[in-house]
Amino acid sequence: MSLRRKRARRTWAGAAVVAAAVLVMSSATAAQGADPVALCNANSPDGALTYSRNAAGWPKPLPNGQGSVYLYYESATGYNCAVTVGNGGYADVGLRRSDGAGAPQWRTGSGTAGPVYVQAEGVCVDVSGAVGDRSATWLGTNCGA
């Protein structure tokens, strides 16, 4: 085999490896789901909420890097919005007022769960999220925001 053919084969093999790596990276990104703030805004309870910032200290990672839980707050109405974005598989998200008033909100999905909304102006909220068998719960957060 000529030197020219060997170089051409190595070049194509290298390009194939790079293309495969790009495919794997982009499919992982796609599996992480939509932008959580866009989900909160698109499905807001009154259609007019504008979530633009995470609540202080959010998002929170789930164990073993399985995903993250996002919490947003809309000060004009006192609504909190939570979304879980995972790395694929089963996902869930829960949100409730810490004072026990009102009904807790829960959603499940594949890769992404939510949004869920709770009105809690001046009140703490409890948030939980899971992806696969990895879950976490934060009690008494985003108090009085």
N, C-alpha and C positions, 0 to 999 in steps of 0.2 A: 504494500500500500504506500502510496506516495505521501510525502510530508504535508503537502497541501491538503489532501483528503483527511489526514489525521487531525490537522488544525481545524478544518471545517466541522468535523464530527465533535471535537471538544467544544467548539463555539456553540453548536446547536445543543449539546448536552448541558452546557452551562446556562443557556437561555431557557431550556426546559425546567431546570431546577429553580431559576428565578421566577418563572411563570407559575410554577407550582406553589412556591412560597407566597407569592402575591395572592393567589387564589385562596389559600388557607387563611391568610390574614384577613382578606375581605369577607370571607364567609363567616369568620368569627365576629367581625364587626356587624354584619347583617343579623347574625343570631342574637346580638345584644338588643335588638329591637329599636323602636323609634325613640326620638328625643323625648325624655320624660316631661319637660316643660311644655313641649308642643302637645303631648297627650293631655296634660292638665288643662291647657287652654282650649283645645278642640272639644272637650267633653264637659266643660264647666257647667255647674247646675243651672245657672241663669243665662248661660251663653255669652256673658259679658265679662267674665273674670279675666284678669291679665296677670298670670304668674310670670314673674321675671327673675326672681332670685330664690335660691335655696334658703330654707330656714337656717339659722345659725348652726354651724357644725355639720351640715348635711352636704352631700350624700354620705351614707354610712356603708362601709363594705360588709358583705356577708362573709362568713368563715371560708377559708381556703380559696378565696378569690372567685367564688361562684357567681358573684354579681354584686349589685349595689341597690340600696333602698334610698329613694329620693323623697324629700319632704319640702313642699312649697307652701307659702302663706300669702294670701291676698288681703291686705290690710283694709281695703275699702269695705269688704263684706265680712271679714273674720273667718273666711273659709281656709282650711288646710287641705292640701292635695298630696296624696302619696302614690308612688309608683315603684315597683320592683323591676329592675332590668337585669336579666341573667345571661349566662353564657349558653343558653339552650335548655331544653327540658322543661319540666314542671316548674311554675313560679306562682307565688301568691303574695298578697299584700293585705294588711289589715290596718285600720285606723279607727280610733275611738277617742272620745273625750275622757280625760283622766278622772273627772268628777262623776262619771257614770251616767250622766244625762244623755238622752238620745240613744239611738241605735248604733252599734258598731258597724262599720262598713268593711266588706271583704270582697276580694276578687281573685280569681285564679286565671292562669293563661299558660301558654307555651312560650317560654323565653321572656315574655314580658307580662306583668300583671298590673292591672289598674287602668285608669286612675280611680281612686276612691276619695271621697270628699266628706269632711266633717266641719260644721261651723262651730268654732270654739274661740271666739274673741275673748281675750283675757283669761283663758283657761288652758291648762296643759293638755297635751294629747299623748296617747300611747300608740306606738307604731310598731308593726312587725312585718317581716318579709322573709321569704324562703325561696331558694332555688334548689330543686332536687331534695336531698336530705339535709341541706344546710340552712339553718334559720337563725334569726336573731330578733330580739324584742327590745325596744327602748321605751321605758316608762317615764311619764312626767316630763316630756320634752316640749320644746317650743312654747314655753309658758308665757302667757300674756303678750305674745307678739302682736 
